[in-house]
Amino acid sequence: MKALEFQNVSFSYGDGAFAIENLNFSVEEGEFVAVLGHNGSGKSTLARLSDGLLTLDKGEIRCFGIPLNEKNLLTIRKDLGIVFQNPDSQAVASIVEDDVAFGPENIGLSREEIGKRIDFALRATGMEEFRRSMLSRLSGGQKQRAAIAGVLALKPRMMILDEATAMLDPKGRREIVEVVKKLNEEEGITVLMITHFMEEAMLCGRAVVMNRGEIVMQGTPSEIFERHEELLTFGLALPRIGVICKRLREGGLNVPDVLDPEELAKEIASCVS
């Protein structure tokens, strides 16, 4: 089943130019897809259209087969959760546990079920030890994991991360990508990750490149990265660690794509030992 489907979708912010024009795009249930592009490419517009935060001008959007319209909006938002760039903009409580509970409380779940949802979300994001911590005292990566936990507590079938790692340092970005990859693999949650960090796409199953509101490239991360000269024309460049992994494989070392130099060192050691 298609988790998300755009059919000839166009959208304009009212300035006469289309931010997205005649876009056809889909994500299969269970996929982990990265949408890449420079600022103004249309990738965040795509994310906001998917959740009904923006209203399309033309075309149709479906989420798990249900047309995205005002009548179905609440139903769709139970299946599709979105995490934004700034975790502070999503926080509604000062304590982690209370913040995670907000969504389940709002859809009228029982106290017992809310407790179960909180336990599940905190465990899945590695935030159990911060259950009663104040959000204001957490690191950027921890705040973003708490924001993801708040979305997870609603048990969505699909999650969209709209530049969710943009404000984090490299360590924080790795934490978030690893948590999301785990959720995709172990919980079966469909993930659409909007990002301009090329290295984050390395762990996805499929990568899509946008430019001026159109999809200009798509395929596996390896296929996309092979076209590095073409990527440069769209304002994107291969991540340095991705280039290193690729060249090591070309030289006969069967190392996987990784995000962390220390992890790469371990992979190299295991190959030569």
Helices and strands as residue ranges (DSSP letters): E 2-12, E 18-28, E 32-36, H 43-50, E 58-63, E 66-67, H 73-79, E 80-83, G 87-89, H 96-106, H 111-124, G 128-130, G 135-137, H 140-152, E 158-162, H 170-187, E 190-195, G 198-203, E 206-211, E 214-219, H 221-226, H 228-233, H 240-250, H 261-272
